[in-house]
């Protein structure tokens, strides 16, 4: 199975985890997903009034410079860890 197939499987697996991850873990897997699928964070950072969007953007921006392949592998590993 190639990396893209493993990533796609991890996306599917993420929807049926045994329990909901804590918010910091959710931010981490969101950021890895965005980095793998869209590359470096772009656009304007959301304002203070939208705390959720701002936290998500900040988590994604922290992945800046990470390659698509590395982000995909880290996402796959994170979901595998959550699956147990």
Biopython code that builds the backbone (N, CA, C, O; Angstrom):
import numpy as np
from Bio.PDB.StructureBuilder import StructureBuilder

atoms = [
    (1, "UNK", "N", (0.856, -1.174, 0.000)),
    (1, "UNK", "CA", (0.000, 0.000, 0.000)),
    (1, "UNK", "C", (0.905, 1.241, 0.000)),
    (1, "UNK", "O", (1.793, 1.369, 0.843)),
    (2, "UNK", "N", (0.673, 2.136, -0.938)),
    (2, "UNK", "CA", (1.510, 3.336, -0.997)),
    (2, "UNK", "C", (1.058, 4.361, 0.050)),
    (2, "UNK", "O", (0.038, 4.185, 0.716)),
    (3, "UNK", "N", (1.841, 5.430, 0.176)),
    (3, "UNK", "CA", (1.588, 6.435, 1.214)),
    (3, "UNK", "C", (0.215, 7.078, 1.064)),
    (3, "UNK", "O", (-0.483, 7.281, 2.058)),
    (4, "UNK", "N", (-0.185, 7.402, -0.170)),
    (4, "UNK", "CA", (-1.496, 8.021, -0.392)),
    (4, "UNK", "C", (-2.621, 7.080, 0.035)),
    (4, "UNK", "O", (-3.597, 7.519, 0.642)),
    (5, "UNK", "N", (-2.492, 5.801, -0.275)),
    (5, "UNK", "CA", (-3.506, 4.824, 0.142)),
    (5, "UNK", "C", (-3.570, 4.707, 1.665)),
    (5, "UNK", "O", (-4.654, 4.614, 2.241)),
    (6, "UNK", "N", (-2.410, 4.712, 2.307)),
    (6, "UNK", "CA", (-2.371, 4.647, 3.770)),
    (6, "UNK", "C", (-3.010, 5.892, 4.383)),
    (6, "UNK", "O", (-3.730, 5.811, 5.378)),
    (7, "UNK", "N", (-2.735, 7.041, 3.772)),
    (7, "UNK", "CA", (-3.317, 8.299, 4.244)),
    (7, "UNK", "C", (-4.838, 8.262, 4.102)),
    (7, "UNK", "O", (-5.562, 8.634, 5.026)),
    (8, "UNK", "N", (-5.317, 7.812, 2.946)),
    (8, "UNK", "CA", (-6.760, 7.708, 2.721)),
    (8, "UNK", "C", (-7.408, 6.754, 3.723)),
    (8, "UNK", "O", (-8.510, 7.012, 4.205)),
    (9, "UNK", "N", (-6.723, 5.652, 4.035)),
    (9, "UNK", "CA", (-7.247, 4.706, 5.014)),
    (9, "UNK", "C", (-7.279, 5.340, 6.402)),
    (9, "UNK", "O", (-8.230, 5.135, 7.156)),
    (10, "UNK", "N", (-6.246, 6.109, 6.740)),
    (10, "UNK", "CA", (-6.213, 6.792, 8.036)),
    (10, "UNK", "C", (-7.354, 7.801, 8.138)),
    (10, "UNK", "O", (-7.950, 7.959, 9.204)),
    (11, "UNK", "N", (-7.661, 8.486, 7.030)),
    (11, "UNK", "CA", (-8.806, 9.415, 7.028)),
    (11, "UNK", "C", (-10.094, 8.670, 7.351)),
    (11, "UNK", "O", (-10.908, 9.135, 8.149)),
    (12, "UNK", "N", (-10.270, 7.522, 6.731)),
    (12, "UNK", "CA", (-11.456, 6.704, 6.992)),
    (12, "UNK", "C", (-11.466, 6.240, 8.446)),
    (12, "UNK", "O", (-12.492, 6.312, 9.123)),
    (13, "UNK", "N", (-10.326, 5.769, 8.914)),
    (13, "UNK", "CA", (-10.214, 5.281, 10.294)),
    (13, "UNK", "C", (-10.474, 6.381, 11.315)),
    (13, "UNK", "O", (-10.990, 6.113, 12.400)),
    (14, "UNK", "N", (-10.121, 7.612, 10.974)),
    (14, "UNK", "CA", (-10.293, 8.718, 11.924)),
    (14, "UNK", "C", (-11.759, 8.971, 12.253)),
    (14, "UNK", "O", (-12.071, 9.565, 13.285)),
    (15, "UNK", "N", (-12.640, 8.532, 11.400)),
    (15, "UNK", "CA", (-14.075, 8.748, 11.623)),
    (15, "UNK", "C", (-14.688, 7.693, 12.541)),
    (15, "UNK", "O", (-15.845, 7.811, 12.944)),
    (16, "UNK", "N", (-13.906, 6.658, 12.872)),
    (16, "UNK", "CA", (-14.446, 5.595, 13.725)),
    (16, "UNK", "C", (-13.477, 5.230, 14.847)),
    (16, "UNK", "O", (-13.276, 4.054, 15.148)),
    (17, "UNK", "N", (-12.884, 6.241, 15.455)),
    (17, "UNK", "CA", (-11.981, 5.998, 16.585)),
    (17, "UNK", "C", (-12.784, 5.506, 17.785)),
    (17, "UNK", "O", (-13.954, 5.860, 17.928)),
    (18, "UNK", "N", (-12.170, 4.691, 18.653)),
    (18, "UNK", "CA", (-12.896, 4.156, 19.805)),
    (18, "UNK", "C", (-13.397, 5.235, 20.764)),
    (18, "UNK", "O", (-14.434, 5.062, 21.403)),
    (19, "UNK", "N", (-12.668, 6.343, 20.867)),
    (19, "UNK", "CA", (-13.131, 7.461, 21.699)),
    (19, "UNK", "C", (-12.652, 8.766, 21.094)),
    (19, "UNK", "O", (-11.679, 8.803, 20.340)),
    (20, "UNK", "N", (-13.358, 9.841, 21.442)),
    (20, "UNK", "CA", (-13.021, 11.162, 20.898)),
    (20, "UNK", "C", (-11.722, 11.648, 21.533)),
    (20, "UNK", "O", (-11.603, 11.676, 22.758)),
    (21, "UNK", "N", (-10.742, 12.035, 20.702)),
    (21, "UNK", "CA", (-9.487, 12.554, 21.245)),
    (21, "UNK", "C", (-9.700, 13.901, 21.946)),
    (21, "UNK", "O", (-10.687, 14.596, 21.704)),
    (22, "UNK", "N", (-8.746, 14.250, 22.822)),
    (22, "UNK", "CA", (-8.823, 15.551, 23.491)),
    (22, "UNK", "C", (-8.573, 16.657, 22.459)),
    (22, "UNK", "O", (-8.125, 16.390, 21.344)),
    (23, "UNK", "N", (-8.865, 17.884, 22.844)),
    (23, "UNK", "CA", (-8.785, 19.009, 21.904)),
    (23, "UNK", "C", (-7.393, 19.233, 21.338)),
    (23, "UNK", "O", (-7.262, 19.559, 20.158)),
    (24, "UNK", "N", (-6.354, 19.071, 22.139)),
    (24, "UNK", "CA", (-4.989, 19.268, 21.636)),
    (24, "UNK", "C", (-4.635, 18.216, 20.585)),
    (24, "UNK", "O", (-3.969, 18.521, 19.596)),
    (25, "UNK", "N", (-5.078, 16.990, 20.800)),
    (25, "UNK", "CA", (-4.829, 15.931, 19.820)),
    (25, "UNK", "C", (-5.613, 16.202, 18.547)),
    (25, "UNK", "O", (-5.105, 16.002, 17.443)),
    (26, "UNK", "N", (-6.857, 16.660, 18.703)),
    (26, "UNK", "CA", (-7.656, 17.008, 17.524)),
    (26, "UNK", "C", (-6.988, 18.114, 16.712)),
    (26, "UNK", "O", (-6.970, 18.054, 15.482)),
    (27, "UNK", "N", (-6.442, 19.118, 17.385)),
    (27, "UNK", "CA", (-5.731, 20.194, 16.687)),
    (27, "UNK", "C", (-4.511, 19.658, 15.949)),
    (27, "UNK", "O", (-4.230, 20.068, 14.823)),
    (28, "UNK", "N", (-3.793, 18.746, 16.582)),
    (28, "UNK", "CA", (-2.587, 18.178, 15.963)),
    (28, "UNK", "C", (-2.934, 17.387, 14.707)),
    (28, "UNK", "O", (-2.277, 17.547, 13.678)),
    (29, "UNK", "N", (-3.964, 16.532, 14.777)),
    (29, "UNK", "CA", (-4.294, 15.741, 13.587)),
    (29, "UNK", "C", (-4.928, 16.620, 12.501)),
    (29, "UNK", "O", (-4.756, 16.360, 11.310)),
    (30, "UNK", "N", (-5.651, 17.647, 12.913)),
    (30, "UNK", "CA", (-6.195, 18.596, 11.933)),
    (30, "UNK", "C", (-5.043, 19.287, 11.194)),
    (30, "UNK", "O", (-5.054, 19.391, 9.967)),
    (31, "UNK", "N", (-4.059, 19.752, 11.952)),
    (31, "UNK", "CA", (-2.932, 20.470, 11.360)),
    (31, "UNK", "C", (-2.149, 19.574, 10.412)),
    (31, "UNK", "O", (-1.733, 20.011, 9.338)),
    (32, "UNK", "N", (-1.949, 18.327, 10.805)),
    (32, "UNK", "CA", (-1.236, 17.391, 9.919)),
    (32, "UNK", "C", (-2.038, 17.112, 8.655)),
    (32, "UNK", "O", (-1.478, 17.033, 7.561)),
    (33, "UNK", "N", (-3.352, 16.963, 8.807)),
    (33, "UNK", "CA", (-4.210, 16.754, 7.641)),
    (33, "UNK", "C", (-4.116, 17.944, 6.685)),
    (33, "UNK", "O", (-3.930, 17.764, 5.481)),
    (34, "UNK", "N", (-4.243, 19.155, 7.222)),
    (34, "UNK", "CA", (-4.195, 20.354, 6.378)),
    (34, "UNK", "C", (-2.834, 20.488, 5.693)),
    (34, "UNK", "O", (-2.767, 20.842, 4.515)),
    (35, "UNK", "N", (-1.753, 20.210, 6.419)),
    (35, "UNK", "CA", (-0.419, 20.312, 5.834)),
    (35, "UNK", "C", (-0.255, 19.283, 4.720)),
    (35, "UNK", "O", (0.330, 19.583, 3.679)),
    (36, "UNK", "N", (-0.768, 18.073, 4.933)),
    (36, "UNK", "CA", (-0.658, 17.018, 3.925)),
    (36, "UNK", "C", (-1.522, 17.308, 2.700)),
    (36, "UNK", "O", (-1.135, 16.992, 1.575)),
    (37, "UNK", "N", (-2.675, 17.900, 2.916)),
    (37, "UNK", "CA", (-3.605, 18.101, 1.800)),
    (37, "UNK", "C", (-3.486, 19.463, 1.134)),
    (37, "UNK", "O", (-3.818, 19.603, -0.044)),
    (38, "UNK", "N", (-3.011, 20.485, 1.877)),
    (38, "UNK", "CA", (-2.992, 21.847, 1.328)),
    (38, "UNK", "C", (-1.635, 22.532, 1.372)),
    (38, "UNK", "O", (-1.466, 23.597, 0.779)),
    (39, "UNK", "N", (-0.670, 21.945, 2.059)),
    (39, "UNK", "CA", (0.629, 22.597, 2.189)),
    (39, "UNK", "C", (0.619, 23.620, 3.310)),
    (39, "UNK", "O", (-0.223, 23.566, 4.206)),
    (40, "UNK", "N", (1.563, 24.554, 3.255)),
    (40, "UNK", "CA", (1.693, 25.558, 4.306)),
    (40, "UNK", "C", (0.430, 26.406, 4.444)),
    (40, "UNK", "O", (-0.276, 26.678, 3.473)),
    (41, "UNK", "N", (0.173, 26.815, 5.695)),
    (41, "UNK", "CA", (-0.984, 27.676, 5.981)),
    (41, "UNK", "C", (-0.902, 28.941, 5.144)),
    (41, "UNK", "O", (0.164, 29.540, 4.996)),
    (42, "UNK", "N", (-2.034, 29.331, 4.605)),
    (42, "UNK", "CA", (-2.077, 30.551, 3.816)),
    (42, "UNK", "C", (-3.287, 31.373, 4.231)),
    (42, "UNK", "O", (-4.117, 30.934, 5.027)),
    (43, "UNK", "N", (-3.366, 32.535, 3.692)),
    (43, "UNK", "CA", (-4.477, 33.408, 4.045)),
    (43, "UNK", "C", (-4.198, 34.142, 5.338)),
    (43, "UNK", "O", (-3.131, 34.019, 5.939)),
    (44, "UNK", "N", (-5.168, 34.891, 5.734)),
    (44, "UNK", "CA", (-5.045, 35.733, 6.921)),
    (44, "UNK", "C", (-5.411, 34.933, 8.167)),
    (44, "UNK", "O", (-6.351, 34.140, 8.157)),
    (45, "UNK", "N", (-4.659, 35.154, 9.231)),
    (45, "UNK", "CA", (-4.955, 34.499, 10.511)),
    (45, "UNK", "C", (-6.293, 35.011, 11.012)),
    (45, "UNK", "O", (-6.518, 36.221, 11.033)),
    (46, "UNK", "N", (-7.197, 34.106, 11.419)),
    (46, "UNK", "CA", (-8.500, 34.544, 11.946)),
    (46, "UNK", "C", (-8.348, 35.443, 13.165)),
    (46, "UNK", "O", (-7.372, 35.342, 13.908)),
    (47, "UNK", "N", (-9.304, 36.307, 13.355)),
    (47, "UNK", "CA", (-9.271, 37.265, 14.455)),
    (47, "UNK", "C", (-9.553, 36.639, 15.805)),
    (47, "UNK", "O", (-9.909, 35.464, 15.894)),
    (48, "UNK", "N", (-9.393, 37.423, 16.847)),
    (48, "UNK", "CA", (-9.587, 36.954, 18.215)),
    (48, "UNK", "C", (-11.018, 36.525, 18.507)),
    (48, "UNK", "O", (-11.249, 35.724, 19.413)),
    (49, "UNK", "N", (-11.965, 37.035, 17.766)),
    (49, "UNK", "CA", (-13.363, 36.695, 18.036)),
    (49, "UNK", "C", (-13.717, 35.290, 17.586)),
    (49, "UNK", "O", (-14.722, 34.738, 18.034)),
    (50, "UNK", "N", (-12.915, 34.700, 16.712)),
    (50, "UNK", "CA", (-13.157, 33.328, 16.261)),
    (50, "UNK", "C", (-12.041, 32.437, 16.802)),
    (50, "UNK", "O", (-11.113, 32.075, 16.079)),
    (51, "UNK", "N", (-12.146, 32.090, 18.088)),
    (51, "UNK", "CA", (-11.078, 31.376, 18.772)),
    (51, "UNK", "C", (-10.809, 29.989, 18.198)),
    (51, "UNK", "O", (-9.656, 29.564, 18.132)),
    (52, "UNK", "N", (-11.850, 29.282, 17.785)),
    (52, "UNK", "CA", (-11.673, 27.938, 17.248)),
    (52, "UNK", "C", (-10.904, 27.993, 15.925)),
    (52, "UNK", "O", (-9.932, 27.262, 15.736)),
    (53, "UNK", "N", (-11.345, 28.863, 15.013)),
    (53, "UNK", "CA", (-10.663, 28.984, 13.722)),
    (53, "UNK", "C", (-9.225, 29.453, 13.920)),
    (53, "UNK", "O", (-8.325, 29.012, 13.205)),
    (54, "UNK", "N", (-9.009, 30.332, 14.872)),
    (54, "UNK", "CA", (-7.667, 30.843, 15.138)),
    (54, "UNK", "C", (-6.767, 29.728, 15.662)),
    (54, "UNK", "O", (-5.616, 29.619, 15.238)),
    (55, "UNK", "N", (-7.267, 28.904, 16.570)),
    (55, "UNK", "CA", (-6.484, 27.790, 17.115)),
    (55, "UNK", "C", (-6.146, 26.787, 16.022)),
    (55, "UNK", "O", (-5.029, 26.272, 15.967)),
    (56, "UNK", "N", (-7.107, 26.511, 15.157)),
    (56, "UNK", "CA", (-6.866, 25.582, 14.047)),
    (56, "UNK", "C", (-5.826, 26.141, 13.087)),
    (56, "UNK", "O", (-4.932, 25.418, 12.648)),
    (57, "UNK", "N", (-5.940, 27.424, 12.758)),
    (57, "UNK", "CA", (-4.984, 28.043, 11.840)),
    (57, "UNK", "C", (-3.586, 28.056, 12.450)),
    (57, "UNK", "O", (-2.601, 27.773, 11.767)),
    (58, "UNK", "N", (-3.503, 28.389, 13.743)),
    (58, "UNK", "CA", (-2.207, 28.421, 14.423)),
    (58, "UNK", "C", (-1.559, 27.038, 14.438)),
    (58, "UNK", "O", (-0.357, 26.913, 14.201)),
    (59, "UNK", "N", (-2.348, 26.002, 14.716)),
    (59, "UNK", "CA", (-1.812, 24.641, 14.728)),
    (59, "UNK", "C", (-1.292, 24.262, 13.339)),
    (59, "UNK", "O", (-0.233, 23.648, 13.211)),
    (60, "UNK", "N", (-2.040, 24.629, 12.312)),
    (60, "UNK", "CA", (-1.627, 24.350, 10.937)),
    (60, "UNK", "C", (-0.355, 25.131, 10.599)),
    (60, "UNK", "O", (0.567, 24.589, 9.989)),
    (61, "UNK", "N", (-0.310, 26.404, 10.997)),
    (61, "UNK", "CA", (0.839, 27.245, 10.691)),
    (61, "UNK", "C", (2.114, 26.723, 11.359)),
    (61, "UNK", "O", (3.212, 26.952, 10.850)),
    (62, "UNK", "N", (1.985, 26.034, 12.478)),
    (62, "UNK", "CA", (3.143, 25.461, 13.164)),
    (62, "UNK", "C", (3.787, 24.341, 12.349)),
    (62, "UNK", "O", (4.928, 23.963, 12.618)),
    (63, "UNK", "N", (3.082, 23.812, 11.370)),
    (63, "UNK", "CA", (3.616, 22.739, 10.523)),
    (63, "UNK", "C", (4.355, 23.290, 9.297)),
    (63, "UNK", "O", (4.838, 22.526, 8.461)),
    (64, "UNK", "N", (4.437, 24.612, 9.198)),
    (64, "UNK", "CA", (5.030, 25.268, 8.027)),
    (64, "UNK", "C", (6.382, 24.659, 7.674)),
    (64, "UNK", "O", (7.239, 24.468, 8.536)),
    (65, "UNK", "N", (6.552, 24.363, 6.403)),
    (65, "UNK", "CA", (7.809, 23.819, 5.918)),
    (65, "UNK", "C", (7.872, 22.301, 5.908)),
    (65, "UNK", "O", (8.777, 21.724, 5.305)),
    (66, "UNK", "N", (6.919, 21.643, 6.570)),
    (66, "UNK", "CA", (6.897, 20.184, 6.578)),
    (66, "UNK", "C", (6.431, 19.694, 5.208)),
    (66, "UNK", "O", (5.480, 20.233, 4.642)),
    (67, "UNK", "N", (7.094, 18.684, 4.684)),
    (67, "UNK", "CA", (6.717, 18.159, 3.375)),
    (67, "UNK", "C", (5.370, 17.447, 3.441)),
    (67, "UNK", "O", (4.939, 16.996, 4.502)),
    (68, "UNK", "N", (4.728, 17.357, 2.306)),
    (68, "UNK", "CA", (3.438, 16.664, 2.216)),
    (68, "UNK", "C", (3.588, 15.221, 2.691)),
    (68, "UNK", "O", (2.755, 14.716, 3.444)),
    (69, "UNK", "N", (4.647, 14.569, 2.249)),
    (69, "UNK", "CA", (4.866, 13.155, 2.594)),
    (69, "UNK", "C", (5.090, 12.975, 4.094)),
    (69, "UNK", "O", (4.561, 12.037, 4.692)),
    (70, "UNK", "N", (5.868, 13.864, 4.703)),
    (70, "UNK", "CA", (6.116, 13.780, 6.137)),
    (70, "UNK", "C", (4.823, 14.012, 6.915)),
    (70, "UNK", "O", (4.545, 13.309, 7.886)),
    (71, "UNK", "N", (4.039, 14.994, 6.491)),
    (71, "UNK", "CA", (2.760, 15.270, 7.156)),
    (71, "UNK", "C", (1.817, 14.075, 7.018)),
    (71, "UNK", "O", (1.124, 13.715, 7.969)),
    (72, "UNK", "N", (1.793, 13.469, 5.846)),
    (72, "UNK", "CA", (0.939, 12.298, 5.644)),
    (72, "UNK", "C", (1.355, 11.168, 6.589)),
    (72, "UNK", "O", (0.508, 10.547, 7.231)),
    (73, "UNK", "N", (2.657, 10.907, 6.669)),
    (73, "UNK", "CA", (3.142, 9.821, 7.519)),
    (73, "UNK", "C", (2.848, 10.108, 8.988)),
    (73, "UNK", "O", (2.454, 9.205, 9.725)),
    (74, "UNK", "N", (3.032, 11.339, 9.417)),
    (74, "UNK", "CA", (2.745, 11.693, 10.818)),
    (74, "UNK", "C", (1.248, 11.576, 11.117)),
    (74, "UNK", "O", (0.863, 11.180, 12.218)),
    (75, "UNK", "N", (0.410, 11.918, 10.141)),
    (75, "UNK", "CA", (-1.040, 11.766, 10.309)),
    (75, "UNK", "C", (-1.387, 10.284, 10.447)),
    (75, "UNK", "O", (-2.140, 9.896, 11.340)),
    (76, "UNK", "N", (-0.836, 9.465, 9.560)),
    (76, "UNK", "CA", (-1.072, 8.016, 9.600)),
    (76, "UNK", "C", (-0.663, 7.462, 10.960)),
    (76, "UNK", "O", (-1.404, 6.689, 11.567)),
    (77, "UNK", "N", (0.519, 7.859, 11.439)),
    (77, "UNK", "CA", (1.013, 7.377, 12.732)),
    (77, "UNK", "C", (0.121, 7.835, 13.891)),
    (77, "UNK", "O", (-0.142, 7.068, 14.817)),
    (78, "UNK", "N", (-0.338, 9.077, 13.835)),
    (78, "UNK", "CA", (-1.201, 9.612, 14.899)),
    (78, "UNK", "C", (-2.523, 8.858, 14.967)),
    (78, "UNK", "O", (-2.993, 8.522, 16.053)),
    (79, "UNK", "N", (-3.120, 8.593, 13.815)),
    (79, "UNK", "CA", (-4.400, 7.865, 13.808)),
    (79, "UNK", "C", (-4.193, 6.435, 14.269)),
    (79, "UNK", "O", (-5.023, 5.898, 15.004)),
    (80, "UNK", "N", (-3.097, 5.806, 13.850)),
    (80, "UNK", "CA", (-2.806, 4.433, 14.295)),
    (80, "UNK", "C", (-2.660, 4.377, 15.815)),
    (80, "UNK", "O", (-3.132, 3.437, 16.455)),
    (81, "UNK", "N", (-2.011, 5.377, 16.383)),
    (81, "UNK", "CA", (-1.839, 5.447, 17.833)),
    (81, "UNK", "C", (-3.196, 5.600, 18.533)),
    (81, "UNK", "O", (-3.436, 4.984, 19.572)),
    (82, "UNK", "N", (-4.075, 6.421, 17.962)),
    (82, "UNK", "CA", (-5.401, 6.639, 18.554)),
    (82, "UNK", "C", (-6.294, 5.402, 18.445)),
    (82, "UNK", "O", (-7.158, 5.171, 19.291)),
    (83, "UNK", "N", (-6.073, 4.608, 17.390)),
    (83, "UNK", "CA", (-6.867, 3.394, 17.219)),
    (83, "UNK", "C", (-6.504, 2.337, 18.269)),
    (83, "UNK", "O", (-7.300, 1.450, 18.575)),
    (84, "UNK", "N", (-5.294, 2.450, 18.810)),
    (84, "UNK", "CA", (-4.868, 1.530, 19.848)),
    (84, "UNK", "C", (-4.161, 0.371, 19.373)),
    (84, "UNK", "O", (-3.755, -0.474, 20.171)),
]
sb = StructureBuilder()
sb.init_structure("model")
sb.init_model(0)
sb.init_chain("A")
sb.init_seg("    ")
for serial, (resi, resn, name, xyz) in enumerate(atoms, 1):
    if name == "N":
        sb.init_residue(resn, " ", resi, " ")
    sb.init_atom(name, np.array(xyz, "f"), 0.0, 1.0, " ", f" {name:<3s}", serial, name[0])
structure = sb.get_structure()
